[in-house]
């Protein structure tokens, strides 16, 4: 079957927050998801009652040349197993999309002030939706030990990042 493509709108942009495509220290950073002006403010009506959002965004700082359709060790660390493209949570997947679950701090017009959004400043936002507890995974979530090892510092507070890291 030939590769198929779809077109999706960019509904907004990440303003502030992370810069530099860091692998870790994503915690404690506040940023804004700014909806584009063509979306009326009423599209956010009621969202402030929720603690978290599900945000789909595009790894725009990468390029199609970054896509890697082969098995490899996460972060090129040979201590972790070689795994396929669809195991990795990075810009090397074909659609180059990320999904995050930031905490919603407040709403100001079309600006959603969030904490712990791991997308960089200037990132195009594809979708935003309130997190419903009932829509999260059901039952136990199983995984091998290497993601926990790899992500030990992922949500560490950004202010704790060592110089040069």
Chimera marker file (.cmm) of the C-alpha trace (Angstrom):
<marker_set name="trace">
<marker id="1" x="0.000" y="0.000" z="0.000" r="1" g="1" b="0" radius="0.5"/>
<marker id="2" x="1.476" y="3.388" z="-0.932" r="1" g="1" b="0" radius="0.5"/>
<marker id="3" x="2.162" y="5.905" z="1.818" r="1" g="1" b="0" radius="0.5"/>
<marker id="4" x="-0.834" y="8.147" z="2.492" r="1" g="1" b="0" radius="0.5"/>
<marker id="5" x="-0.799" y="11.705" z="3.788" r="1" g="1" b="0" radius="0.5"/>
<marker id="6" x="-3.355" y="13.891" z="5.527" r="1" g="1" b="0" radius="0.5"/>
<marker id="7" x="-3.404" y="17.619" z="6.171" r="1" g="1" b="0" radius="0.5"/>
<marker id="8" x="-4.031" y="18.829" z="9.700" r="1" g="1" b="0" radius="0.5"/>
<marker id="9" x="-4.440" y="22.400" z="10.886" r="1" g="1" b="0" radius="0.5"/>
<marker id="10" x="-2.005" y="24.098" z="13.201" r="1" g="1" b="0" radius="0.5"/>
<marker id="11" x="-4.315" y="25.526" z="15.871" r="1" g="1" b="0" radius="0.5"/>
<marker id="12" x="-1.710" y="27.411" z="17.867" r="1" g="1" b="0" radius="0.5"/>
<marker id="13" x="1.887" y="27.820" z="18.970" r="1" g="1" b="0" radius="0.5"/>
<marker id="14" x="3.896" y="27.182" z="22.120" r="1" g="1" b="0" radius="0.5"/>
<marker id="15" x="5.166" y="30.472" z="23.526" r="1" g="1" b="0" radius="0.5"/>
<marker id="16" x="8.046" y="30.413" z="25.995" r="1" g="1" b="0" radius="0.5"/>
<marker id="17" x="9.183" y="27.411" z="27.914" r="1" g="1" b="0" radius="0.5"/>
<marker id="18" x="11.877" y="25.072" z="26.671" r="1" g="1" b="0" radius="0.5"/>
<marker id="19" x="14.514" y="25.807" z="24.064" r="1" g="1" b="0" radius="0.5"/>
<marker id="20" x="17.297" y="23.718" z="22.616" r="1" g="1" b="0" radius="0.5"/>
<marker id="21" x="15.769" y="20.233" z="22.254" r="1" g="1" b="0" radius="0.5"/>
<marker id="22" x="17.021" y="18.920" z="25.596" r="1" g="1" b="0" radius="0.5"/>
<marker id="23" x="16.476" y="15.265" z="26.468" r="1" g="1" b="0" radius="0.5"/>
<marker id="24" x="15.867" y="15.842" z="30.197" r="1" g="1" b="0" radius="0.5"/>
<marker id="25" x="14.957" y="18.457" z="32.839" r="1" g="1" b="0" radius="0.5"/>
<marker id="26" x="11.516" y="19.207" z="31.429" r="1" g="1" b="0" radius="0.5"/>
<marker id="27" x="9.798" y="19.721" z="34.818" r="1" g="1" b="0" radius="0.5"/>
<marker id="28" x="8.742" y="22.965" z="36.450" r="1" g="1" b="0" radius="0.5"/>
<marker id="29" x="8.768" y="24.990" z="33.239" r="1" g="1" b="0" radius="0.5"/>
<marker id="30" x="5.795" y="27.178" z="32.417" r="1" g="1" b="0" radius="0.5"/>
<marker id="31" x="4.786" y="28.060" z="28.886" r="1" g="1" b="0" radius="0.5"/>
<marker id="32" x="1.741" y="29.232" z="26.954" r="1" g="1" b="0" radius="0.5"/>
<marker id="33" x="-0.248" y="27.460" z="24.292" r="1" g="1" b="0" radius="0.5"/>
<marker id="34" x="-1.505" y="30.393" z="22.225" r="1" g="1" b="0" radius="0.5"/>
<marker id="35" x="-4.452" y="29.535" z="19.970" r="1" g="1" b="0" radius="0.5"/>
<marker id="36" x="-4.535" y="31.171" z="16.558" r="1" g="1" b="0" radius="0.5"/>
<marker id="37" x="-6.903" y="34.118" z="16.186" r="1" g="1" b="0" radius="0.5"/>
<marker id="38" x="-9.305" y="32.266" z="13.873" r="1" g="1" b="0" radius="0.5"/>
<marker id="39" x="-10.414" y="30.141" z="16.853" r="1" g="1" b="0" radius="0.5"/>
<marker id="40" x="-13.009" y="31.991" z="18.911" r="1" g="1" b="0" radius="0.5"/>
<marker id="41" x="-12.370" y="32.286" z="22.646" r="1" g="1" b="0" radius="0.5"/>
<marker id="42" x="-15.520" y="30.231" z="23.222" r="1" g="1" b="0" radius="0.5"/>
<marker id="43" x="-13.678" y="27.148" z="21.870" r="1" g="1" b="0" radius="0.5"/>
<marker id="44" x="-12.006" y="27.082" z="25.312" r="1" g="1" b="0" radius="0.5"/>
<marker id="45" x="-15.197" y="27.560" z="27.336" r="1" g="1" b="0" radius="0.5"/>
<marker id="46" x="-15.137" y="25.241" z="30.375" r="1" g="1" b="0" radius="0.5"/>
<marker id="47" x="-11.544" y="24.080" z="29.900" r="1" g="1" b="0" radius="0.5"/>
<marker id="48" x="-10.401" y="25.902" z="33.051" r="1" g="1" b="0" radius="0.5"/>
<marker id="49" x="-12.307" y="23.317" z="35.124" r="1" g="1" b="0" radius="0.5"/>
<marker id="50" x="-9.762" y="20.658" z="34.145" r="1" g="1" b="0" radius="0.5"/>
<marker id="51" x="-6.337" y="20.119" z="35.715" r="1" g="1" b="0" radius="0.5"/>
<marker id="52" x="-4.560" y="18.732" z="32.643" r="1" g="1" b="0" radius="0.5"/>
<marker id="53" x="-4.607" y="18.938" z="28.864" r="1" g="1" b="0" radius="0.5"/>
<marker id="54" x="-3.658" y="16.493" z="26.162" r="1" g="1" b="0" radius="0.5"/>
<marker id="55" x="-1.609" y="18.411" z="23.619" r="1" g="1" b="0" radius="0.5"/>
<marker id="56" x="-0.555" y="17.081" z="20.218" r="1" g="1" b="0" radius="0.5"/>
<marker id="57" x="2.299" y="18.992" z="18.648" r="1" g="1" b="0" radius="0.5"/>
<marker id="58" x="4.738" y="18.780" z="15.773" r="1" g="1" b="0" radius="0.5"/>
<marker id="59" x="8.486" y="18.238" z="16.207" r="1" g="1" b="0" radius="0.5"/>
<marker id="60" x="9.076" y="21.215" z="13.919" r="1" g="1" b="0" radius="0.5"/>
<marker id="61" x="12.753" y="21.691" z="14.786" r="1" g="1" b="0" radius="0.5"/>
<marker id="62" x="13.531" y="18.376" z="13.137" r="1" g="1" b="0" radius="0.5"/>
<marker id="63" x="13.233" y="17.525" z="9.478" r="1" g="1" b="0" radius="0.5"/>
<marker id="64" x="11.989" y="14.602" z="7.399" r="1" g="1" b="0" radius="0.5"/>
<marker id="65" x="15.647" y="13.551" z="7.080" r="1" g="1" b="0" radius="0.5"/>
<marker id="66" x="15.626" y="12.837" z="10.856" r="1" g="1" b="0" radius="0.5"/>
<marker id="67" x="13.079" y="10.028" z="10.495" r="1" g="1" b="0" radius="0.5"/>
<marker id="68" x="14.733" y="6.699" z="11.315" r="1" g="1" b="0" radius="0.5"/>
<marker id="69" x="12.896" y="3.582" z="10.183" r="1" g="1" b="0" radius="0.5"/>
<marker id="70" x="15.241" y="1.104" z="11.799" r="1" g="1" b="0" radius="0.5"/>
<marker id="71" x="15.710" y="-0.423" z="15.227" r="1" g="1" b="0" radius="0.5"/>
<marker id="72" x="18.192" y="1.360" z="17.463" r="1" g="1" b="0" radius="0.5"/>
<marker id="73" x="19.064" y="1.828" z="21.128" r="1" g="1" b="0" radius="0.5"/>
<marker id="74" x="17.272" y="4.732" z="22.829" r="1" g="1" b="0" radius="0.5"/>
<marker id="75" x="19.521" y="7.802" z="22.997" r="1" g="1" b="0" radius="0.5"/>
<marker id="76" x="22.187" y="5.638" z="21.318" r="1" g="1" b="0" radius="0.5"/>
<marker id="77" x="22.893" y="4.052" z="24.702" r="1" g="1" b="0" radius="0.5"/>
<marker id="78" x="24.045" y="0.440" z="24.199" r="1" g="1" b="0" radius="0.5"/>
<marker id="79" x="22.931" y="-0.369" z="27.770" r="1" g="1" b="0" radius="0.5"/>
<marker id="80" x="19.329" y="-0.160" z="26.560" r="1" g="1" b="0" radius="0.5"/>
<marker id="81" x="17.860" y="-2.634" z="24.090" r="1" g="1" b="0" radius="0.5"/>
<marker id="82" x="17.558" y="-2.049" z="20.380" r="1" g="1" b="0" radius="0.5"/>
<marker id="83" x="13.922" y="-1.160" z="19.720" r="1" g="1" b="0" radius="0.5"/>
<marker id="84" x="11.876" y="-0.192" z="16.685" r="1" g="1" b="0" radius="0.5"/>
<marker id="85" x="10.858" y="3.246" z="15.500" r="1" g="1" b="0" radius="0.5"/>
<marker id="86" x="7.379" y="3.068" z="17.028" r="1" g="1" b="0" radius="0.5"/>
<marker id="87" x="8.760" y="2.417" z="20.517" r="1" g="1" b="0" radius="0.5"/>
<marker id="88" x="10.647" y="5.723" z="20.632" r="1" g="1" b="0" radius="0.5"/>
<marker id="89" x="9.058" y="8.987" z="21.808" r="1" g="1" b="0" radius="0.5"/>
<marker id="90" x="11.030" y="11.421" z="19.665" r="1" g="1" b="0" radius="0.5"/>
<marker id="91" x="11.193" y="13.296" z="16.362" r="1" g="1" b="0" radius="0.5"/>
<marker id="92" x="12.446" y="10.259" z="14.425" r="1" g="1" b="0" radius="0.5"/>
<marker id="93" x="8.962" y="8.776" z="13.864" r="1" g="1" b="0" radius="0.5"/>
<marker id="94" x="7.350" y="9.292" z="10.435" r="1" g="1" b="0" radius="0.5"/>
<marker id="95" x="4.663" y="11.808" z="11.463" r="1" g="1" b="0" radius="0.5"/>
<marker id="96" x="7.049" y="13.635" z="13.861" r="1" g="1" b="0" radius="0.5"/>
<marker id="97" x="4.207" y="14.224" z="16.341" r="1" g="1" b="0" radius="0.5"/>
<marker id="98" x="4.472" y="14.506" z="20.107" r="1" g="1" b="0" radius="0.5"/>
<marker id="99" x="1.789" y="14.186" z="22.763" r="1" g="1" b="0" radius="0.5"/>
<marker id="100" x="2.090" y="15.806" z="26.187" r="1" g="1" b="0" radius="0.5"/>
<marker id="101" x="-0.123" y="16.079" z="29.253" r="1" g="1" b="0" radius="0.5"/>
<marker id="102" x="0.712" y="19.463" z="30.829" r="1" g="1" b="0" radius="0.5"/>
<marker id="103" x="-0.987" y="20.895" z="33.894" r="1" g="1" b="0" radius="0.5"/>
<marker id="104" x="-3.355" y="23.759" z="33.060" r="1" g="1" b="0" radius="0.5"/>
<marker id="105" x="-2.542" y="26.721" z="35.303" r="1" g="1" b="0" radius="0.5"/>
<marker id="106" x="-4.967" y="29.315" z="33.936" r="1" g="1" b="0" radius="0.5"/>
<marker id="107" x="-6.711" y="30.596" z="30.827" r="1" g="1" b="0" radius="0.5"/>
<marker id="108" x="-6.338" y="34.151" z="29.559" r="1" g="1" b="0" radius="0.5"/>
<marker id="109" x="-8.299" y="34.711" z="26.354" r="1" g="1" b="0" radius="0.5"/>
<marker id="110" x="-6.746" y="32.357" z="23.780" r="1" g="1" b="0" radius="0.5"/>
<marker id="111" x="-3.692" y="31.723" z="25.991" r="1" g="1" b="0" radius="0.5"/>
<marker id="112" x="-3.521" y="28.474" z="27.925" r="1" g="1" b="0" radius="0.5"/>
<marker id="113" x="-0.883" y="28.855" z="30.640" r="1" g="1" b="0" radius="0.5"/>
<marker id="114" x="0.563" y="25.423" z="31.346" r="1" g="1" b="0" radius="0.5"/>
<marker id="115" x="3.322" y="23.750" z="33.314" r="1" g="1" b="0" radius="0.5"/>
<marker id="116" x="5.338" y="20.704" z="32.259" r="1" g="1" b="0" radius="0.5"/>
<marker id="117" x="4.728" y="20.916" z="28.518" r="1" g="1" b="0" radius="0.5"/>
<marker id="118" x="7.773" y="19.280" z="26.954" r="1" g="1" b="0" radius="0.5"/>
<marker id="119" x="7.488" y="21.064" z="23.609" r="1" g="1" b="0" radius="0.5"/>
<marker id="120" x="9.926" y="23.866" z="22.774" r="1" g="1" b="0" radius="0.5"/>
<marker id="121" x="9.143" y="27.555" z="22.288" r="1" g="1" b="0" radius="0.5"/>
<marker id="122" x="7.704" y="28.102" z="18.800" r="1" g="1" b="0" radius="0.5"/>
<marker id="123" x="6.384" y="24.548" z="18.414" r="1" g="1" b="0" radius="0.5"/>
<marker id="124" x="3.238" y="24.243" z="16.260" r="1" g="1" b="0" radius="0.5"/>
<marker id="125" x="0.276" y="22.826" z="18.193" r="1" g="1" b="0" radius="0.5"/>
<marker id="126" x="-2.024" y="20.465" z="16.288" r="1" g="1" b="0" radius="0.5"/>
<marker id="127" x="-4.646" y="19.740" z="18.951" r="1" g="1" b="0" radius="0.5"/>
<marker id="128" x="-5.607" y="20.510" z="22.549" r="1" g="1" b="0" radius="0.5"/>
<marker id="129" x="-8.215" y="18.655" z="24.578" r="1" g="1" b="0" radius="0.5"/>
<marker id="130" x="-9.078" y="18.438" z="28.281" r="1" g="1" b="0" radius="0.5"/>
<marker id="131" x="-7.895" y="15.225" z="29.939" r="1" g="1" b="0" radius="0.5"/>
<marker id="132" x="-10.743" y="13.027" z="31.089" r="1" g="1" b="0" radius="0.5"/>
<marker id="133" x="-9.685" y="10.454" z="33.695" r="1" g="1" b="0" radius="0.5"/>
<marker id="134" x="-11.923" y="7.930" z="31.935" r="1" g="1" b="0" radius="0.5"/>
<marker id="135" x="-10.006" y="8.321" z="28.663" r="1" g="1" b="0" radius="0.5"/>
<marker id="136" x="-6.611" y="7.447" z="30.166" r="1" g="1" b="0" radius="0.5"/>
<marker id="137" x="-5.287" y="3.879" z="29.857" r="1" g="1" b="0" radius="0.5"/>
<marker id="138" x="-7.406" y="1.266" z="31.576" r="1" g="1" b="0" radius="0.5"/>
<marker id="139" x="-5.801" y="-1.421" z="33.679" r="1" g="1" b="0" radius="0.5"/>
<marker id="140" x="-2.124" y="-1.781" z="34.532" r="1" g="1" b="0" radius="0.5"/>
<marker id="141" x="0.434" y="-0.155" z="32.249" r="1" g="1" b="0" radius="0.5"/>
<marker id="142" x="3.341" y="-2.518" z="31.614" r="1" g="1" b="0" radius="0.5"/>
<marker id="143" x="6.791" y="-1.634" z="30.342" r="1" g="1" b="0" radius="0.5"/>
<marker id="144" x="10.350" y="-2.903" z="30.643" r="1" g="1" b="0" radius="0.5"/>
<marker id="145" x="12.751" y="-1.227" z="33.084" r="1" g="1" b="0" radius="0.5"/>
<marker id="146" x="14.812" y="0.763" z="30.555" r="1" g="1" b="0" radius="0.5"/>
<marker id="147" x="12.286" y="3.628" z="30.007" r="1" g="1" b="0" radius="0.5"/>
<marker id="148" x="12.286" y="4.311" z="33.759" r="1" g="1" b="0" radius="0.5"/>
<marker id="149" x="16.106" y="4.306" z="33.777" r="1" g="1" b="0" radius="0.5"/>
<marker id="150" x="16.278" y="6.525" z="30.695" r="1" g="1" b="0" radius="0.5"/>
<marker id="151" x="13.716" y="9.047" z="31.947" r="1" g="1" b="0" radius="0.5"/>
<marker id="152" x="14.941" y="9.420" z="35.527" r="1" g="1" b="0" radius="0.5"/>
<marker id="153" x="15.744" y="13.117" z="34.963" r="1" g="1" b="0" radius="0.5"/>
<marker id="154" x="13.113" y="13.799" z="32.267" r="1" g="1" b="0" radius="0.5"/>
<marker id="155" x="10.662" y="15.513" z="34.623" r="1" g="1" b="0" radius="0.5"/>
<marker id="156" x="13.358" y="16.795" z="36.999" r="1" g="1" b="0" radius="0.5"/>
<marker id="157" x="12.981" y="20.484" z="37.643" r="1" g="1" b="0" radius="0.5"/>
<marker id="158" x="14.683" y="22.518" z="34.925" r="1" g="1" b="0" radius="0.5"/>
<marker id="159" x="16.290" y="24.744" z="37.553" r="1" g="1" b="0" radius="0.5"/>
<marker id="160" x="18.193" y="21.678" z="38.837" r="1" g="1" b="0" radius="0.5"/>
<marker id="161" x="19.848" y="21.053" z="35.477" r="1" g="1" b="0" radius="0.5"/>
<marker id="162" x="23.648" y="20.888" z="35.805" r="1" g="1" b="0" radius="0.5"/>
<marker id="163" x="25.576" y="23.488" z="33.852" r="1" g="1" b="0" radius="0.5"/>
<marker id="164" x="26.386" y="22.203" z="30.382" r="1" g="1" b="0" radius="0.5"/>
<marker id="165" x="23.636" y="19.549" z="30.472" r="1" g="1" b="0" radius="0.5"/>
<link id1="1" id2="2" r="1" g="1" b="0" radius="0.2"/>
<link id1="2" id2="3" r="1" g="1" b="0" radius="0.2"/>
<link id1="3" id2="4" r="1" g="1" b="0" radius="0.2"/>
<link id1="4" id2="5" r="1" g="1" b="0" radius="0.2"/>
<link id1="5" id2="6" r="1" g="1" b="0" radius="0.2"/>
<link id1="6" id2="7" r="1" g="1" b="0" radius="0.2"/>
<link id1="7" id2="8" r="1" g="1" b="0" radius="0.2"/>
<link id1="8" id2="9" r="1" g="1" b="0" radius="0.2"/>
<link id1="9" id2="10" r="1" g="1" b="0" radius="0.2"/>
<link id1="10" id2="11" r="1" g="1" b="0" radius="0.2"/>
<link id1="11" id2="12" r="1" g="1" b="0" radius="0.2"/>
<link id1="12" id2="13" r="1" g="1" b="0" radius="0.2"/>
<link id1="13" id2="14" r="1" g="1" b="0" radius="0.2"/>
<link id1="14" id2="15" r="1" g="1" b="0" radius="0.2"/>
<link id1="15" id2="16" r="1" g="1" b="0" radius="0.2"/>
<link id1="16" id2="17" r="1" g="1" b="0" radius="0.2"/>
<link id1="17" id2="18" r="1" g="1" b="0" radius="0.2"/>
<link id1="18" id2="19" r="1" g="1" b="0" radius="0.2"/>
<link id1="19" id2="20" r="1" g="1" b="0" radius="0.2"/>
<link id1="20" id2="21" r="1" g="1" b="0" radius="0.2"/>
<link id1="21" id2="22" r="1" g="1" b="0" radius="0.2"/>
<link id1="22" id2="23" r="1" g="1" b="0" radius="0.2"/>
<link id1="23" id2="24" r="1" g="1" b="0" radius="0.2"/>
<link id1="24" id2="25" r="1" g="1" b="0" radius="0.2"/>
<link id1="25" id2="26" r="1" g="1" b="0" radius="0.2"/>
<link id1="26" id2="27" r="1" g="1" b="0" radius="0.2"/>
<link id1="27" id2="28" r="1" g="1" b="0" radius="0.2"/>
<link id1="28" id2="29" r="1" g="1" b="0" radius="0.2"/>
<link id1="29" id2="30" r="1" g="1" b="0" radius="0.2"/>
<link id1="30" id2="31" r="1" g="1" b="0" radius="0.2"/>
<link id1="31" id2="32" r="1" g="1" b="0" radius="0.2"/>
<link id1="32" id2="33" r="1" g="1" b="0" radius="0.2"/>
<link id1="33" id2="34" r="1" g="1" b="0" radius="0.2"/>
<link id1="34" id2="35" r="1" g="1" b="0" radius="0.2"/>
<link id1="35" id2="36" r="1" g="1" b="0" radius="0.2"/>
<link id1="36" id2="37" r="1" g="1" b="0" radius="0.2"/>
<link id1="37" id2="38" r="1" g="1" b="0" radius="0.2"/>
<link id1="38" id2="39" r="1" g="1" b="0" radius="0.2"/>
<link id1="39" id2="40" r="1" g="1" b="0" radius="0.2"/>
<link id1="40" id2="41" r="1" g="1" b="0" radius="0.2"/>
<link id1="41" id2="42" r="1" g="1" b="0" radius="0.2"/>
<link id1="42" id2="43" r="1" g="1" b="0" radius="0.2"/>
<link id1="43" id2="44" r="1" g="1" b="0" radius="0.2"/>
<link id1="44" id2="45" r="1" g="1" b="0" radius="0.2"/>
<link id1="45" id2="46" r="1" g="1" b="0" radius="0.2"/>
<link id1="46" id2="47" r="1" g="1" b="0" radius="0.2"/>
<link id1="47" id2="48" r="1" g="1" b="0" radius="0.2"/>
<link id1="48" id2="49" r="1" g="1" b="0" radius="0.2"/>
<link id1="49" id2="50" r="1" g="1" b="0" radius="0.2"/>
<link id1="50" id2="51" r="1" g="1" b="0" radius="0.2"/>
<link id1="51" id2="52" r="1" g="1" b="0" radius="0.2"/>
<link id1="52" id2="53" r="1" g="1" b="0" radius="0.2"/>
<link id1="53" id2="54" r="1" g="1" b="0" radius="0.2"/>
<link id1="54" id2="55" r="1" g="1" b="0" radius="0.2"/>
<link id1="55" id2="56" r="1" g="1" b="0" radius="0.2"/>
<link id1="56" id2="57" r="1" g="1" b="0" radius="0.2"/>
<link id1="57" id2="58" r="1" g="1" b="0" radius="0.2"/>
<link id1="58" id2="59" r="1" g="1" b="0" radius="0.2"/>
<link id1="59" id2="60" r="1" g="1" b="0" radius="0.2"/>
<link id1="60" id2="61" r="1" g="1" b="0" radius="0.2"/>
<link id1="61" id2="62" r="1" g="1" b="0" radius="0.2"/>
<link id1="62" id2="63" r="1" g="1" b="0" radius="0.2"/>
<link id1="63" id2="64" r="1" g="1" b="0" radius="0.2"/>
<link id1="64" id2="65" r="1" g="1" b="0" radius="0.2"/>
<link id1="65" id2="66" r="1" g="1" b="0" radius="0.2"/>
<link id1="66" id2="67" r="1" g="1" b="0" radius="0.2"/>
<link id1="67" id2="68" r="1" g="1" b="0" radius="0.2"/>
<link id1="68" id2="69" r="1" g="1" b="0" radius="0.2"/>
<link id1="69" id2="70" r="1" g="1" b="0" radius="0.2"/>
<link id1="70" id2="71" r="1" g="1" b="0" radius="0.2"/>
<link id1="71" id2="72" r="1" g="1" b="0" radius="0.2"/>
<link id1="72" id2="73" r="1" g="1" b="0" radius="0.2"/>
<link id1="73" id2="74" r="1" g="1" b="0" radius="0.2"/>
<link id1="74" id2="75" r="1" g="1" b="0" radius="0.2"/>
<link id1="75" id2="76" r="1" g="1" b="0" radius="0.2"/>
<link id1="76" id2="77" r="1" g="1" b="0" radius="0.2"/>
<link id1="77" id2="78" r="1" g="1" b="0" radius="0.2"/>
<link id1="78" id2="79" r="1" g="1" b="0" radius="0.2"/>
<link id1="79" id2="80" r="1" g="1" b="0" radius="0.2"/>
<link id1="80" id2="81" r="1" g="1" b="0" radius="0.2"/>
<link id1="81" id2="82" r="1" g="1" b="0" radius="0.2"/>
<link id1="82" id2="83" r="1" g="1" b="0" radius="0.2"/>
<link id1="83" id2="84" r="1" g="1" b="0" radius="0.2"/>
<link id1="84" id2="85" r="1" g="1" b="0" radius="0.2"/>
<link id1="85" id2="86" r="1" g="1" b="0" radius="0.2"/>
<link id1="86" id2="87" r="1" g="1" b="0" radius="0.2"/>
<link id1="87" id2="88" r="1" g="1" b="0" radius="0.2"/>
<link id1="88" id2="89" r="1" g="1" b="0" radius="0.2"/>
<link id1="89" id2="90" r="1" g="1" b="0" radius="0.2"/>
<link id1="90" id2="91" r="1" g="1" b="0" radius="0.2"/>
<link id1="91" id2="92" r="1" g="1" b="0" radius="0.2"/>
<link id1="92" id2="93" r="1" g="1" b="0" radius="0.2"/>
<link id1="93" id2="94" r="1" g="1" b="0" radius="0.2"/>
<link id1="94" id2="95" r="1" g="1" b="0" radius="0.2"/>
<link id1="95" id2="96" r="1" g="1" b="0" radius="0.2"/>
<link id1="96" id2="97" r="1" g="1" b="0" radius="0.2"/>
<link id1="97" id2="98" r="1" g="1" b="0" radius="0.2"/>
<link id1="98" id2="99" r="1" g="1" b="0" radius="0.2"/>
<link id1="99" id2="100" r="1" g="1" b="0" radius="0.2"/>
<link id1="100" id2="101" r="1" g="1" b="0" radius="0.2"/>
<link id1="101" id2="102" r="1" g="1" b="0" radius="0.2"/>
<link id1="102" id2="103" r="1" g="1" b="0" radius="0.2"/>
<link id1="103" id2="104" r="1" g="1" b="0" radius="0.2"/>
<link id1="104" id2="105" r="1" g="1" b="0" radius="0.2"/>
<link id1="105" id2="106" r="1" g="1" b="0" radius="0.2"/>
<link id1="106" id2="107" r="1" g="1" b="0" radius="0.2"/>
<link id1="107" id2="108" r="1" g="1" b="0" radius="0.2"/>
<link id1="108" id2="109" r="1" g="1" b="0" radius="0.2"/>
<link id1="109" id2="110" r="1" g="1" b="0" radius="0.2"/>
<link id1="110" id2="111" r="1" g="1" b="0" radius="0.2"/>
<link id1="111" id2="112" r="1" g="1" b="0" radius="0.2"/>
<link id1="112" id2="113" r="1" g="1" b="0" radius="0.2"/>
<link id1="113" id2="114" r="1" g="1" b="0" radius="0.2"/>
<link id1="114" id2="115" r="1" g="1" b="0" radius="0.2"/>
<link id1="115" id2="116" r="1" g="1" b="0" radius="0.2"/>
<link id1="116" id2="117" r="1" g="1" b="0" radius="0.2"/>
<link id1="117" id2="118" r="1" g="1" b="0" radius="0.2"/>
<link id1="118" id2="119" r="1" g="1" b="0" radius="0.2"/>
<link id1="119" id2="120" r="1" g="1" b="0" radius="0.2"/>
<link id1="120" id2="121" r="1" g="1" b="0" radius="0.2"/>
<link id1="121" id2="122" r="1" g="1" b="0" radius="0.2"/>
<link id1="122" id2="123" r="1" g="1" b="0" radius="0.2"/>
<link id1="123" id2="124" r="1" g="1" b="0" radius="0.2"/>
<link id1="124" id2="125" r="1" g="1" b="0" radius="0.2"/>
<link id1="125" id2="126" r="1" g="1" b="0" radius="0.2"/>
<link id1="126" id2="127" r="1" g="1" b="0" radius="0.2"/>
<link id1="127" id2="128" r="1" g="1" b="0" radius="0.2"/>
<link id1="128" id2="129" r="1" g="1" b="0" radius="0.2"/>
<link id1="129" id2="130" r="1" g="1" b="0" radius="0.2"/>
<link id1="130" id2="131" r="1" g="1" b="0" radius="0.2"/>
<link id1="131" id2="132" r="1" g="1" b="0" radius="0.2"/>
<link id1="132" id2="133" r="1" g="1" b="0" radius="0.2"/>
<link id1="133" id2="134" r="1" g="1" b="0" radius="0.2"/>
<link id1="134" id2="135" r="1" g="1" b="0" radius="0.2"/>
<link id1="135" id2="136" r="1" g="1" b="0" radius="0.2"/>
<link id1="136" id2="137" r="1" g="1" b="0" radius="0.2"/>
<link id1="137" id2="138" r="1" g="1" b="0" radius="0.2"/>
<link id1="138" id2="139" r="1" g="1" b="0" radius="0.2"/>
<link id1="139" id2="140" r="1" g="1" b="0" radius="0.2"/>
<link id1="140" id2="141" r="1" g="1" b="0" radius="0.2"/>
<link id1="141" id2="142" r="1" g="1" b="0" radius="0.2"/>
<link id1="142" id2="143" r="1" g="1" b="0" radius="0.2"/>
<link id1="143" id2="144" r="1" g="1" b="0" radius="0.2"/>
<link id1="144" id2="145" r="1" g="1" b="0" radius="0.2"/>
<link id1="145" id2="146" r="1" g="1" b="0" radius="0.2"/>
<link id1="146" id2="147" r="1" g="1" b="0" radius="0.2"/>
<link id1="147" id2="148" r="1" g="1" b="0" radius="0.2"/>
<link id1="148" id2="149" r="1" g="1" b="0" radius="0.2"/>
<link id1="149" id2="150" r="1" g="1" b="0" radius="0.2"/>
<link id1="150" id2="151" r="1" g="1" b="0" radius="0.2"/>
<link id1="151" id2="152" r="1" g="1" b="0" radius="0.2"/>
<link id1="152" id2="153" r="1" g="1" b="0" radius="0.2"/>
<link id1="153" id2="154" r="1" g="1" b="0" radius="0.2"/>
<link id1="154" id2="155" r="1" g="1" b="0" radius="0.2"/>
<link id1="155" id2="156" r="1" g="1" b="0" radius="0.2"/>
<link id1="156" id2="157" r="1" g="1" b="0" radius="0.2"/>
<link id1="157" id2="158" r="1" g="1" b="0" radius="0.2"/>
<link id1="158" id2="159" r="1" g="1" b="0" radius="0.2"/>
<link id1="159" id2="160" r="1" g="1" b="0" radius="0.2"/>
<link id1="160" id2="161" r="1" g="1" b="0" radius="0.2"/>
<link id1="161" id2="162" r="1" g="1" b="0" radius="0.2"/>
<link id1="162" id2="163" r="1" g="1" b="0" radius="0.2"/>
<link id1="163" id2="164" r="1" g="1" b="0" radius="0.2"/>
<link id1="164" id2="165" r="1" g="1" b="0" radius="0.2"/>
</marker_set>
